[in-house]
Every structure is written in C-alpha cells, then in structure tokens.
C-alpha cells in the first residue's frame, strides 16, 4: 500500500485529512438538500465530484478500511438529516456486495478474515500479531502488570505503538483499566452527540454527529480487530495511536465538535450587551463640561477627566422651621478641617487645650 506522501520533508497521510473535509462538506450539502428548495441532482453531482473521486483514489492505494469508515459515516449523517431509511437499507445491501467483491479480488483481505476466524491456525505466520495481542491481554489479567511494565512491547508484538497499542494498554492496566478506558471514550462520544442534539441549526448538528460517528467507528474497528472479533484493517486508535496525521485529524474532529458547542451556547442579556460594545478611534471624552446643571457642592468638580477645586462660593443653609441644623465638618472655604502636621515630625500628633492644631487658612463656621 502507498498511503503516505512526502512533500518538502513532511510526510503525511492524505486519506486521514479527507475525514474532516468529508464531514464538513457533507453537512453543508445535506443541509441544503433537506432545506426548502433543495436539489437532489446538484447534491449527487457535487458529492460525486468532490468526494467520489477522492474515495476512489484512496480505494486504489489500496486503503479499503478508510473508504469503509467514511462511507459508513456519511450514511449515518444522511440518516440523521432525515433521509428515508429505505434508501439506507438499499445502500447497505449494495455495500455488502461491494465488500464481498473486494474480499474475493484481493487474497490478503480474505486472509485477514481467516485470521479473525482462527488466529491459531498460523500462529507464526499470518496470525502472529493476533495471537500475541491475545497473549498480551491474557498477561494483563484483571488489574494489569502496571503502567510501563508491559513485556510484549519489547520487540515481541509488531506495531505495538501504533495499530496494536490497545493490546499494550490491556497488558499494563488489565481488564478493569481497559473497561474504564472504554467508558471514558464512550463518554466523549456521548458528549459529542449531546452537543449535536443541542445545536441551533441542522448544519452544526450534522457536523458534530458526523465527527462523533467517525471517531466511534474508527475506535470500534481498531478495538474489535485487536480483540479478534473483526478483521484487522490497520486503522489507528483515535487520540492514542502514534502518528502525526492521525493525531492532527482527531484533534480537528474534536475542534469541529467544540465549535458547534460554542455556536450553540445560549446567549443571555450580558452577551447581547457585550456585542454592542465597540472601540472608537478617537477620544470619547468629548467637549469639556461641568457635570450637572444644579449648583455644585463645595469641593471638587470633574472637568474633562481632571479634578479641579473651584473658587469658594459660600452658601447659606437654613434649617426647616423647628428642626435644628445638622452640624457639618465643612467650612465656608469649601474644604474640610485639616490637621496641621507641621514641619516637625515629632509634633504631628501633639494636641493642646483647644484640640488638634489646624491650618490657619481653614476655620470653623
């Protein structure tokens, strides 16, 4: 198989990067076809041009596993969008016929089916990896050998860091740890479907659900292949297996899900007010003016962002008839009585018979 390209010293796998593109483009097209005025002919034509040709090129690499994962994801997305289930049934029947032809056409594919049926028939040949993976799980037992204590990863199990990394995880954490690992991934997929359910539009819901489906399908194909329940296809374990292309694409799919979650978040009054905020190119202070039209109290007045002390404007306060006037600490000069600290630090807290010394330019009323 020729599944990698090397451009400018960077090696990557194009079939992996087709997954997020296929999900995003299919979500857009399915949203259009199931909206009022949708055109089925345009949908089939564009899907055939933009995805059909790409999937055919991946099939002849050959990489039948990736084609199968993408097609299964697209069928689920079409079903979520509202496609009549009878079309899905006919598609599944046609897909089974194509899979049967592909198995017969390539002997190595039929060999993988035979290995999944009985790996011990050729334990040192075609079934070598499958039997060692079973031995790794058996070596882990119920609670595992401990993190980092696997023995199968030392040149025994081929591709222990990539396709068969789940066998090493099972050996180190055991049956209990493997079940917990499955539950964590199941919670991730469940959260993605919850985000799709709460999306505000069909396009976002299809993107989130499609990303969840393709992650779940790839995880199941890898796990069931290592457990010898399904023929091994060589697909990496999402977020876990070694490989730059696989890790980047897994993070891109998670990014699509998080973006849908962000766009479908409920907005409150504070969010709407924040959206009205703007940054102006010039000062917002405006023309200097005295704040308020009524007579200002003696003290400071804010004038264009700076504080100034206006000239003294004595104001006579008259108490209502029969009510004594409340004493005020302010004086006629417009300020408060201030303690004269003097220039001598030792005399700052001294007082005489008349009380604390005060500055001469301030006097009581």
C-alpha positions as CSV (number, residue, x, y, z in Angstrom):
1,X,0.0,0.0,0.0
2,X,1.1,3.6,-0.8
3,X,-0.7,5.7,1.8
4,X,1.8,8.5,2.6
5,X,3.1,11.5,0.7
6,X,6.4,13.2,1.4
7,X,6.4,16.9,0.4
8,X,9.2,19.2,1.4
9,X,10.4,16.7,4.0
10,X,7.0,16.4,5.6
11,X,5.3,13.0,5.5
12,X,1.6,12.8,5.9
13,X,-1.4,10.6,5.1
14,X,-3.9,12.3,2.7
15,X,-6.7,9.8,3.5
16,X,-6.7,10.9,7.1
17,X,-7.2,14.6,6.2
18,X,-10.1,13.7,3.9
19,X,-12.2,12.7,7.0
20,X,-12.9,16.2,8.5
21,X,-13.3,17.6,4.9
22,X,-15.8,14.9,4.0
23,X,-17.8,15.5,7.2
24,X,-17.9,19.3,6.9
25,X,-18.8,19.3,3.2
26,X,-21.4,16.6,3.6
27,X,-23.0,18.5,6.4
28,X,-23.3,21.6,4.2
29,X,-24.7,19.7,1.3
30,X,-27.2,17.7,3.4
31,X,-28.4,20.9,5.0
32,X,-29.0,22.3,1.6
33,X,-30.8,19.3,0.2
34,X,-33.2,19.0,3.1
35,X,-33.9,22.7,3.2
36,X,-36.8,24.2,1.2
37,X,-35.8,24.3,-2.5
38,X,-33.1,21.6,-2.2
39,X,-32.0,20.0,-5.4
40,X,-31.1,16.3,-5.2
41,X,-29.4,16.3,-8.6
42,X,-27.0,19.0,-7.5
43,X,-26.3,17.1,-4.3
44,X,-25.4,13.9,-6.1
45,X,-23.3,15.7,-8.7
46,X,-21.2,17.6,-6.2
47,X,-20.8,14.7,-3.8
48,X,-19.7,12.5,-6.7
49,X,-17.1,15.1,-7.9
50,X,-15.7,16.2,-4.6
51,X,-15.9,13.0,-2.6
52,X,-16.4,10.2,-5.1
53,X,-13.2,10.8,-6.9
54,X,-11.2,11.2,-3.6
55,X,-12.7,8.0,-2.2
56,X,-11.8,6.1,-5.5
57,X,-8.2,7.2,-5.3
58,X,-8.0,6.1,-1.7
59,X,-9.5,2.7,-2.6
60,X,-6.9,2.0,-5.3
61,X,-4.0,2.8,-2.9
62,X,-5.3,0.4,-1.5
63,X,-6.9,1.6,1.7
64,X,-10.3,-0.1,1.9
65,X,-10.7,0.5,5.6
66,X,-10.7,4.3,5.3
67,X,-13.2,4.2,2.5
68,X,-15.4,1.9,4.5
69,X,-15.2,4.2,7.6
70,X,-16.0,7.4,5.6
71,X,-18.9,5.8,3.7
72,X,-20.5,4.4,6.9
73,X,-20.2,7.9,8.5
74,X,-21.8,9.6,5.5
75,X,-24.7,7.1,5.6
76,X,-25.3,7.9,9.3
77,X,-25.2,11.6,8.6
78,X,-27.8,11.2,5.8
79,X,-30.0,9.2,8.2
80,X,-29.7,11.9,10.9
81,X,-30.5,14.6,8.3
82,X,-33.9,12.9,7.6
83,X,-33.2,10.6,4.7
84,X,-35.8,7.8,4.2
85,X,-34.4,4.6,5.9
86,X,-35.3,2.5,2.9
87,X,-32.6,4.2,0.9
88,X,-30.2,3.4,3.7
89,X,-31.2,-0.3,3.5
90,X,-30.6,-0.4,-0.2
91,X,-27.2,1.3,0.3
92,X,-26.2,-1.3,2.9
93,X,-27.2,-4.1,0.6
94,X,-25.1,-2.6,-2.2
95,X,-22.2,-2.0,0.3
96,X,-22.2,-5.7,1.4
97,X,-22.0,-6.8,-2.3
98,X,-19.1,-4.4,-2.9
99,X,-17.3,-5.7,0.2
100,X,-17.7,-9.3,-0.9
101,X,-16.3,-8.5,-4.3
102,X,-13.3,-6.6,-2.7
103,X,-12.6,-9.6,-0.4
104,X,-12.5,-12.0,-3.3
105,X,-10.5,-9.7,-5.5
106,X,-7.6,-9.4,-3.1
107,X,-6.3,-12.6,-1.4
108,X,-4.7,-10.7,1.6
109,X,-8.2,-9.4,2.6
110,X,-9.6,-12.9,2.7
111,X,-6.5,-13.9,4.8
112,X,-7.5,-11.3,7.4
113,X,-10.9,-12.8,7.6
114,X,-9.4,-16.2,8.1
115,X,-7.1,-14.9,10.8
116,X,-10.1,-13.3,12.6
117,X,-11.9,-16.6,12.5
118,X,-8.9,-18.7,13.8
119,X,-5.6,-16.9,14.5
120,X,-4.0,-20.1,15.9
121,X,-4.2,-21.8,12.6
122,X,-1.0,-20.0,11.5
123,X,0.3,-18.6,14.8
124,X,3.9,-17.9,13.5
125,X,2.7,-16.6,10.1
126,X,-0.4,-14.6,9.3
127,X,-1.8,-14.9,12.8
128,X,1.4,-13.8,14.6
129,X,0.2,-10.3,15.6
130,X,-3.3,-11.5,16.5
131,X,-2.0,-14.3,18.8
132,X,0.5,-12.0,20.5
133,X,-2.2,-9.4,21.1
134,X,-4.4,-12.1,22.8
135,X,-1.4,-13.1,24.9
136,X,-0.8,-9.5,25.9
137,X,-4.4,-9.2,27.2
138,X,-4.1,-12.5,29.0
139,X,-0.8,-11.4,30.6
140,X,-2.5,-8.3,32.0
141,X,-5.1,-10.3,33.9
142,X,-7.7,-8.4,35.9
143,X,-5.6,-5.5,37.2
144,X,-2.7,-5.4,34.8
145,X,1.1,-5.6,35.2
146,X,1.3,-1.8,36.0
147,X,2.0,1.3,33.9
148,X,5.2,0.8,31.9
149,X,5.6,-2.8,32.9
150,X,4.5,-4.4,29.6
151,X,6.8,-7.1,28.2
152,X,5.1,-7.5,24.8
153,X,6.2,-4.1,23.6
154,X,9.9,-5.1,23.7
155,X,10.2,-6.4,20.1
156,X,7.5,-9.1,20.6
157,X,4.3,-7.5,19.3
158,X,4.8,-5.7,16.0
159,X,3.3,-2.2,15.7
160,X,2.9,-2.0,19.5
161,X,3.0,1.8,19.4
162,X,0.5,2.1,16.5
163,X,-2.2,-0.3,15.4
164,X,-1.9,-2.6,18.4
165,X,-1.4,-0.1,21.2
166,X,-4.6,-1.2,22.8
167,X,-3.1,-4.7,23.5
168,X,-0.3,-3.0,25.4
169,X,-2.8,-0.9,27.3
170,X,-4.7,-4.0,28.2
171,X,-1.5,-5.7,29.4
172,X,-0.5,-2.8,31.6
173,X,-3.9,-1.8,33.1
174,X,-5.7,-5.1,32.9
175,X,-9.3,-5.9,32.3
176,X,-10.6,-3.3,34.8
177,X,-8.4,-0.5,33.3
178,X,-9.4,-1.4,29.8
179,X,-13.1,-1.2,30.7
180,X,-12.6,2.2,32.3
181,X,-10.7,3.3,29.1
182,X,-13.7,2.2,27.0
183,X,-16.0,4.1,29.3
184,X,-14.0,7.3,29.0
185,X,-14.1,7.2,25.2
186,X,-17.8,6.3,25.4
187,X,-18.4,9.4,27.5
188,X,-16.6,11.5,24.9
189,X,-18.8,10.2,22.1
190,X,-21.9,10.7,24.2
191,X,-21.0,14.3,24.9
192,X,-20.5,14.9,21.2
193,X,-24.0,13.6,20.4
194,X,-25.4,15.8,23.2
195,X,-23.7,18.8,21.6
196,X,-25.2,17.8,18.2
197,X,-28.6,17.5,19.9
198,X,-28.4,21.0,21.3
199,X,-27.1,22.6,18.1
200,X,-29.1,25.6,16.8
201,X,-29.1,24.5,13.1
202,X,-29.0,21.3,11.1
203,X,-25.6,22.0,9.7
204,X,-24.0,22.2,13.1
205,X,-25.8,19.1,14.3
206,X,-24.6,17.1,11.3
207,X,-21.0,18.2,11.8
208,X,-21.0,17.3,15.5
209,X,-22.8,14.0,15.0
210,X,-20.6,13.1,11.9
211,X,-17.4,13.7,13.9
212,X,-18.7,11.6,16.7
213,X,-19.7,8.8,14.4
214,X,-16.3,8.6,12.6
215,X,-14.4,8.7,15.9
216,X,-16.6,5.9,17.3
217,X,-16.4,3.8,14.2
218,X,-12.7,4.0,13.9
219,X,-12.3,3.2,17.6
220,X,-14.6,0.2,17.4
221,X,-12.8,-1.1,14.2
222,X,-9.4,-0.9,15.9
223,X,-10.6,-2.3,19.2
224,X,-12.6,-5.2,17.7
225,X,-9.7,-6.0,15.4
226,X,-7.2,-6.3,18.3
227,X,-9.7,-8.4,20.3
228,X,-10.0,-10.6,17.2
229,X,-13.7,-10.0,16.8
230,X,-13.4,-8.2,13.5
231,X,-10.8,-8.5,10.7
232,X,-7.9,-6.1,11.4
233,X,-7.8,-3.2,9.0
234,X,-4.8,-1.3,10.3
235,X,-6.7,1.8,11.4
236,X,-5.1,3.7,14.3
237,X,-6.8,4.3,17.7
238,X,-8.1,7.9,17.8
239,X,-6.1,10.2,20.1
240,X,-3.9,7.2,21.3
241,X,-2.0,5.6,18.4
242,X,1.3,7.0,17.3
243,X,1.2,9.0,14.1
244,X,1.1,12.7,13.3
245,X,-1.6,12.6,10.7
246,X,-3.9,10.6,13.0
247,X,-3.4,12.8,16.0
248,X,-3.9,16.0,14.0
249,X,-7.1,14.8,12.3
250,X,-8.5,13.5,15.7
251,X,-7.9,17.0,17.1
252,X,-9.6,18.6,14.1
253,X,-12.7,16.5,14.6
254,X,-12.7,17.4,18.2
255,X,-12.4,21.0,17.2
256,X,-15.4,20.8,14.9
257,X,-17.4,19.4,17.9
258,X,-16.3,22.2,20.2
259,X,-17.0,24.8,17.6
260,X,-20.6,23.6,17.3
261,X,-20.8,23.7,21.1
262,X,-19.6,27.2,21.2
263,X,-22.0,28.4,18.5
264,X,-25.0,26.7,20.1
265,X,-24.4,28.2,23.6
266,X,-27.3,30.1,25.0
267,X,-26.8,33.8,25.0
268,X,-28.1,36.0,27.8
269,X,-28.6,39.7,28.2
270,X,-25.0,40.3,29.2
271,X,-23.7,38.6,26.0
272,X,-26.0,40.8,23.9
273,X,-24.8,43.9,25.7
274,X,-21.1,42.9,25.2
275,X,-21.8,42.6,21.4
276,X,-22.9,46.3,21.4
277,X,-19.5,47.4,22.8
278,X,-17.1,49.0,20.3
279,X,-13.6,50.5,20.3
280,X,-13.6,54.1,19.0
281,X,-10.7,55.6,17.0
282,X,-10.8,58.9,18.9
283,X,-11.2,60.0,22.4
284,X,-14.7,59.6,24.0
285,X,-14.2,62.5,26.5
286,X,-15.9,65.0,24.2
287,X,-16.2,68.7,24.9
288,X,-15.3,69.7,28.5
289,X,-18.4,70.5,30.5
290,X,-19.4,70.7,34.2
291,X,-21.2,67.7,35.3
292,X,-24.8,68.5,36.1
293,X,-26.8,71.7,35.9
294,X,-27.6,72.2,39.5
295,X,-25.4,74.2,41.9
296,X,-22.3,72.1,42.6
297,X,-21.4,71.4,46.2
298,X,-18.2,73.0,47.5
299,X,-15.5,70.6,46.8
300,X,-14.0,69.0,43.6
301,X,-15.6,69.2,40.2
302,X,-14.8,66.8,37.3
303,X,-13.9,68.8,34.2
304,X,-12.9,66.7,31.2
305,X,-11.3,63.9,33.2
306,X,-9.3,66.2,35.6
307,X,-10.2,67.3,39.1
308,X,-10.1,71.0,40.0
309,X,-11.1,72.9,43.1
310,X,-13.4,75.8,42.2
311,X,-13.5,79.2,43.8
312,X,-15.2,79.5,47.1
313,X,-18.9,80.0,46.8
314,X,-20.4,80.5,50.2
315,X,-23.9,79.0,50.5
316,X,-26.2,79.7,53.4
317,X,-28.0,76.7,54.7
318,X,-31.3,77.4,56.5
319,X,-32.9,74.6,58.6
320,X,-36.6,74.0,58.3
321,X,-38.8,75.5,60.9
322,X,-38.5,73.7,64.2
323,X,-35.6,71.4,63.1
324,X,-32.1,72.1,64.3
325,X,-29.4,72.4,61.6
326,X,-27.1,69.4,61.3
327,X,-23.5,70.2,62.0
328,X,-21.2,69.9,59.1
329,X,-17.5,69.4,59.0
330,X,-17.1,71.7,56.1
331,X,-16.3,75.4,56.4
332,X,-17.0,78.4,54.3
333,X,-13.8,78.0,52.4
334,X,-15.1,74.9,50.6
335,X,-12.9,72.3,52.2
336,X,-12.7,70.1,55.3
337,X,-10.9,70.9,58.6
338,X,-7.4,69.5,58.2
339,X,-4.9,68.8,60.9
340,X,-1.7,70.8,60.6
341,X,1.1,68.3,60.6
342,X,3.7,71.0,60.9
343,X,7.1,70.5,59.7
344,X,8.3,68.8,62.8
345,X,7.5,65.1,62.7
346,X,7.7,64.8,66.5
347,X,4.8,67.3,66.9
348,X,2.4,65.8,64.4
349,X,0.3,64.0,67.0
350,X,0.5,66.6,69.7
351,X,-2.6,68.5,70.9
352,X,-3.2,71.4,73.1
353,X,-6.1,72.5,75.2
354,X,-8.0,73.7,72.2
355,X,-7.7,70.4,70.4
356,X,-5.6,69.4,67.4
357,X,-3.8,72.2,65.6
358,X,-5.5,73.1,62.3
359,X,-4.3,75.1,59.3
360,X,-5.0,78.8,59.6
361,X,-6.4,79.1,56.2
362,X,-9.4,76.9,57.3
363,X,-11.7,78.0,60.1
364,X,-15.0,76.7,61.6
365,X,-18.2,78.3,60.9
